[in-house]
Amino acid sequence: MAYIFSYICFLFFFVVCNYSITHSLFPSLQKSVAMSVDFTSKAVDLLKRATTLDEAKEYEEAYRWYMDSIEVFMTAIKYENKNPTKKEMLKNKVRQVMERATMIKEYLEESKEGNNGGAGGAGNTTQKTASVSKKTKEEEEDKQRMKNALGSAILRVKPNVKWSEIAGLEAAKEALKEAVILPVRFPQLFIGNRKPWKGILMYGPPGTGKSFLAKAVATEADGTFLSVSSADLMSRWLGDSEKLVRNLFEMAREAWRTDGKPAIIFIDEIDSLCSARSDNENDALRRIKTEFLVQMQGVGHEDDGVLVLGATNIPWSLDSAVRRRFERRIYIPLPDLQARYQMLKIHIGNTPHTLTEKDWYELAQMTEKYSGSDINIVVRNAMMECIRSVQVATHFKRVTGPDVKDPTRTSKNRLVPCSPGDPEGFMMTAQELTEPELLMPLPVTMQDFLRALRTARPSVSDADITQHIKFTEDFGQEG
């Protein structure tokens, strides 16, 4: 028996010494042993398990498995991959997993804070209950304060913009209908894993109608429309911005639960809120981005009735993690010929004019590379020409027009500006009119548009368009 015990002690001593010598004198042997294990495959298996738990909303277990997979990925990066490209791919994967793990950790910590004080001995139950009640009251007051703060930054309205008022952009309209309108009208089609889109990013040059599209989809869905400018949010509420982001999403979820209709969060200039992260950015900005990612991911929430619409003129400046949260990324380009033709007629509306169909198409050709906003300015400028003619006129004449007192009748007492050589004209300036109500506006003419175009210039450069096309090729789709 003593012999067996001595032999076991000898073996134990031999193994310990051998392990120590191997690690101190032969580190390359340790490395070769590590290389004999396929760490990448093991890390992928751990990540699959973590993802399954995450989808099942078992967040504590998911977090543990995510962290385990990160550790094994790091080992794989250290020992397995000499290929720089593959090593960089693994590093990117680690960053993605770390982002998700960070979101879950923050959610779990918030949940624990909310549950603190629930357990304890019977002797201090009353004290703990009072403490919890006080904390709950403080949280409610803080939430109400955030809602009040949001009230001045958020436009909560029911827009009145129809699809017919938007010229062109058919692909963008179809994508928005697919995300909002169809799930409301035909909920039976969206079952199982077929779910409507929750995040759509609209990007393109300024003035192409991104905000107008957002209002149109809110009108058609008859849902709550929460519109907020991220620049406004950041400038006024930097200290509480992450709480405001959280409350913004809570307001949308509450509206969906109350009304049973989609709640649309429209964030204009989202690049101001979620620009690419850098080492020198402050903690407040980092917390805002993390909170936005958590809310868009929907950790611990049911967001089936909430759609996030983002708009930006510079999509390439967005953080990559934020970009991934927007499942559809739609390019809103400059209007084509047909869209420009429609825009010109939409903007003129029911204003009297003398333009023919040929004139409209000619103007559409002349406004190539103009944005929708540019075209609107051109039309408004053309409509102001008759006002300018009144200001500079030195002669007026009487013409037949609707009677001022009874528009159903006509009378030949209305006044319009005319040239000094007009035989029916008489000398007078606008300031000398004794009956200004008799002044009748002249119809808009092709000459008015031509004069307006002489001073108009497109607001979008060729370089801007090239950048948007490049981004679309890499990450987006045509609208």
Number of C-alpha atoms within 10 A of each C-alpha: 6 6 7 9 9 11 12 11 10 11 11 12 11 11 11 11 11 12 12 11 12 14 13 11 9 12 11 12 12 13 14 11 10 16 16 10 13 13 21 19 13 15 22 15 14 21 22 16 16 26 20 12 18 21 11 10 13 13 21 16 13 26 24 14 23 27 19 15 26 24 14 21 24 18 17 22 21 14 17 19 16 10 9 10 10 12 17 13 12 19 16 12 14 21 14 15 19 17 16 22 22 17 19 21 17 14 18 17 11 11 12 11 10 14 11 11 16 10 10 9 7 9 8 10 14 10 12 18 14 13 14 17 12 12 14 13 12 12 13 12 12 13 17 13 13 20 19 13 16 20 13 12 19 21 14 14 14 14 18 12 17 15 16 9 14 19 19 23 20 13 15 21 18 12 17 23 16 14 20 25 20 16 21 19 10 9 12 9 12 13 9 6 6 8 13 20 19 22 23 23 24 27 27 26 22 21 21 22 24 25 18 16 23 25 23 22 24 27 19 16 21 17 24 23 26 22 21 22 18 20 15 17 21 18 11 12 16 15 13 15 24 21 19 24 19 18 18 21 23 18 17 23 22 14 20 20 15 9 11 13 18 26 29 29 25 26 23 23 20 24 22 19 23 23 20 17 16 9 5 6 10 10 9 15 19 17 14 23 23 21 21 22 21 21 20 21 17 14 19 14 11 9 21 16 22 28 25 20 24 22 26 22 21 20 25 19 16 19 17 14 18 19 22 14 19 19 13 21 25 23 26 27 24 23 24 18 19 13 16 27 23 18 23 21 13 16 17 16 10 8 9 13 14 10 14 11 10 9 15 17 17 14 20 22 15 14 23 15 22 24 23 23 15 19 27 18 16 26 21 14 18 22 23 14 20 19 14 10 16 21 13 11 18 17 20 24 18 19 14 12 16 17 15 16 8 9 10 8 10 14 14 11 17 22 22 20 27 20 15 14 9 11 9 13 18 17 14 14 15 17 9 9 13 8 9 12 10 17 18 20 16 18 14 20 18 17 12 18 20 15 14 19 19 9 9 16 13 13 13 16 11 8 8 14 16 11 16 22 17 12 18 19 11 9 16 20 17 15 19
